Structures are given as structure tokens and as C-alpha cells.
């Protein structure tokens, strides 16, 4: 049997509730959904969906990805990349919230 590991992640409580509701509709557990996501990352060697938010600067994301790729070719630790990606996503969400409140 393969060795398994526990990985914790912080989530926005509203997004978590919404996502868990979708998982329930799909008949899968949140853990199964996360495992499916990880499996697809491994199979495709990429994020298995497109990021379709108008407020995210795609050029900036590609620049970060290329920079990290050249710096960490043989390094499995991509925490900084995802921290920067999360920062961009959070900035985008803040902008969306501001526009929605207008």
C-alpha cells in the first residue's frame, strides 16, 4: 500500500461552503476532489483548468511561472510561486468585491 500524507490548507469560509456544496452534488467528498485535482496536476503537469478571471494579469502570471521555472528546475518546492499566485488572486477578488459594491 502506498504511503499517504496529510496536507492542510487555509480556505475562505464562504468559498469552502460553496465548494463543499458542489462536491456533495457531485457525490464526492472534499478529500476525493482534492485527490482528483492532484492526480490531474501530475497527469497534465499543469493546472488542469484555465484561469478565466479578467482581473488577473496573465502576462504577469506567465512571467512568474517562467522565472520560477528557471530558478527551480529541479526543485519540487513551489511555495513562493503559489504565494504570489494567491496574492494575485486575492488582489483580483478584492477588485471584484469593490466593483460589485458600486
N, C-alpha and C positions, 0 to 999 in steps of 0.2 A: 504494500500500500504506500502511496506517495505521502511524503511529509507535508503537512499543511501549516500555515502560519496565520496569525491574526494581524489584521491591519485596521487601524482606526482612522476615521476621517471626520472632520467637523463639517456640518451642513447647516444651511439656513433652515430654521424650523419649518417655515412655510413651504419651501421647496421640498423638504423631506416629506411632509404630509401629502403634498400633491404627487410626488413620485411614488410613494408607498401606495396611494390610491390607484395609480396606473398599474403598478405591479400586481395588485390584488385583482384588477380587472383582467389582466393577462394570465392570471393563475400561477404566478411565480412569486417566490419570496424575494425580499431585497437582496439577500445573500446570493441567490441564484442570478439575479440581474447583474450584480457586480462581477460574479464569476464569468457570466456571458460577455460582459464588456472586456474584462481582462483577456479572455480567450480570443476575442476578435482583435484586440490590440496585438497580441502575439501572432495571430494568423496573418493579419494585414500589414503588420509592422508600422501602423499608423493609428491615428484616432479614427475609429470606424464610422464616422459621420462627418458631415460638413458643418462648419460653424457658420451659421447664417444670420449673424447679427450685424445690422448696418453700422452700428456704432463702434464695432471692433475694427481697428485699422489692420487689415490683412497684411499689408506690406510690413508693418511693424512685427506682426506675429512671425512672418516668414524670415525676417531679419534675425529675430531672436532664435528661431529654430536653426538657421544656418550657423549662427555664431556658436550656439551650444553644441551643434553637431561637430563643428571643427574643434572645439575645445574639449569635448568629451567623447571622442570617437569610441573609445574602449571603456568608457565609464558608464556603469548602469545607474548612477545616481543623477536623476534629472530634477531634483527638488527645486533648484533655482529656476529652471525653465517653467515648472508648473506654478511656482510662486509668482513669477512675472505674468504668466497667463492668467492666474487667478486675479491678480491686481488689475489687469486689463478688463477682465470680465466684470469685476466689481465696479470699476470706473464706468463701464458701459451700463451696468444695472442702475447705478446712481443717476446717470444721464437719462436713462429711460424713465426712472421714477420722477425726475424733475419735469420731463416733458409731459408725462401723464398727469401731473398735478396742475398743469397750466390750464 
